[in-house]
Amino acid sequence: MPARPLSAEARWVLTTNRWPGNVRELENTIHRSVLMAQGDEIGPEAIVTPDGDRLDLARTAPAVAHATLAAEQVTRALVGRTVADVERDLILETLKHCLGNRTHAANILGISIRTLRNKLNEYADGGLPIPPAGSGTPDYQRLATTG
């Protein structure tokens, strides 16, 4: 077979793939693309999976797509906000997640219990409601008693 170069698009497809099957998977893909390519160079349409799906059009796993969408939404929600506002919301949401357990919340946040208490006192002095320690029930318990 005559030697054919990879197009820029094909090179991009190959370099952006994770290649979980190691170098052998990459080698097999290159072999397939040489056989599938038409024309003087190998284009992205010739780079296919063993199932025959184009690698550049391969479907994203639903969990990955969901995580990507969630990350984009979080990022958009942060734009235009101050660091202090984001920090406050993170602390209060973490405390809510921990059902008011300050020690657990401080551990999750990676701060000392003293820092957490100082922040909570600051928020309370500013008029924000702070969940009391041990408040709330886990969602699964609430559902079991109401559902």
C-alpha positions in Angstrom: 0.0 0.0 0.0 1.3 3.5 -0.7 2.2 5.6 2.3 -0.5 8.2 3.1 -0.2 11.0 5.6 -2.7 11.8 8.3 -4.8 14.9 7.8 -4.7 17.5 10.5 -8.3 16.5 11.5 -7.4 12.8 11.7 -4.3 13.7 13.8 -6.6 15.7 16.2 -9.0 12.7 16.5 -6.2 10.4 17.3 -4.5 12.6 19.9 -7.7 13.6 21.7 -8.8 10.0 22.3 -8.0 8.4 25.7 -6.9 5.1 24.3 -8.0 3.0 27.2 -6.9 -0.2 25.4 -3.3 1.0 25.3 -0.9 1.2 22.4 -2.2 -1.9 20.8 -5.6 -0.3 20.4 -4.0 2.7 18.7 -2.0 0.5 16.4 -5.1 -1.5 15.4 -7.0 1.8 14.8 -4.2 3.0 12.5 -4.2 -0.2 10.6 -8.0 0.0 10.1 -7.7 3.7 9.0 -5.1 2.8 6.4 -7.4 0.2 4.9 -10.5 2.4 5.2 -9.1 5.6 3.9 -9.9 6.8 0.4 -7.7 9.4 -1.3 -4.2 10.6 -0.8 -4.4 11.2 2.9 -6.1 9.6 5.9 -9.0 11.7 7.1 -11.1 11.5 10.3 -13.8 9.5 8.4 -11.4 6.6 8.1 -10.6 6.4 11.8 -13.2 4.0 13.2 -13.7 1.8 16.2 -13.7 -2.0 15.9 -17.5 -1.7 15.7 -17.2 0.5 12.7 -18.3 3.7 14.4 -16.3 6.9 13.5 -14.0 7.8 16.4 -14.7 11.5 16.0 -18.4 10.9 16.2 -18.4 8.3 19.0 -21.2 8.8 21.5 -20.3 10.2 24.9 -21.3 8.0 27.8 -24.4 9.4 29.5 -22.7 9.8 32.8 -19.9 11.8 31.2 -22.3 13.9 29.3 -24.3 14.6 32.5 -21.2 15.5 34.4 -20.0 17.8 31.7 -23.4 19.6 31.6 -23.5 19.9 35.4 -19.9 21.3 35.5 -20.9 23.9 32.8 -24.0 24.9 34.8 -21.9 25.3 38.0 -19.3 27.4 36.2 -22.0 29.6 34.7 -23.6 30.0 38.1 -20.2 31.2 39.5 -19.5 33.9 36.9 -20.2 37.4 38.2 -20.3 36.4 41.9 -17.8 37.4 44.5 -15.5 34.9 46.1 -17.1 35.7 49.5 -20.6 34.9 48.2 -19.4 31.6 46.7 -17.6 30.7 49.9 -20.6 31.5 52.0 -22.9 29.4 49.8 -20.5 26.5 49.8 -20.1 26.6 53.6 -23.9 26.8 54.2 -24.7 24.1 51.6 -22.1 21.8 53.0 -23.4 22.3 56.5 -26.9 21.6 55.3 -25.6 18.4 53.6 -24.0 17.4 56.9 -27.3 18.0 58.8 -25.7 20.7 60.9 -22.7 18.7 62.0 -20.0 21.3 62.2 -17.1 18.9 62.6 -18.1 16.9 59.5 -18.7 20.0 57.4 -15.3 21.4 58.4 -13.6 18.2 57.4 -15.3 18.1 54.0 -14.4 21.8 53.4 -10.8 21.2 54.6 -11.0 24.0 57.2 -10.7 23.9 61.0 -13.8 23.8 63.1 -12.7 27.1 64.6 -12.6 28.7 61.1 -16.1 27.3 60.3 -17.5 28.6 63.6 -16.0 32.0 62.9 -17.5 32.1 59.4 -20.9 31.0 60.7 -20.8 33.7 63.4 -20.0 36.2 60.8 -22.9 35.1 58.6 -25.3 35.1 61.6 -24.2 38.6 62.5 -25.1 39.6 59.0 -28.6 38.3 59.5 -28.3 34.9 57.7 -30.1 31.9 59.2 -27.6 29.3 60.3 -28.9 25.7 60.6 -28.5 24.5 64.2 -26.2 21.6 64.9 -27.9 18.2 64.3 -30.8 19.7 62.4 -32.7 17.8 59.7 -32.9 14.2 58.8 -31.2 12.4 55.9 -33.3 12.4 52.7 -33.6 8.6 52.7 -35.0 8.6 56.3 -37.4 11.4 55.4 -38.6 9.5 52.4 -39.1 6.3 54.4 -41.3 8.1 56.9 -43.4 10.1 54.4 -43.4 7.7 51.4 
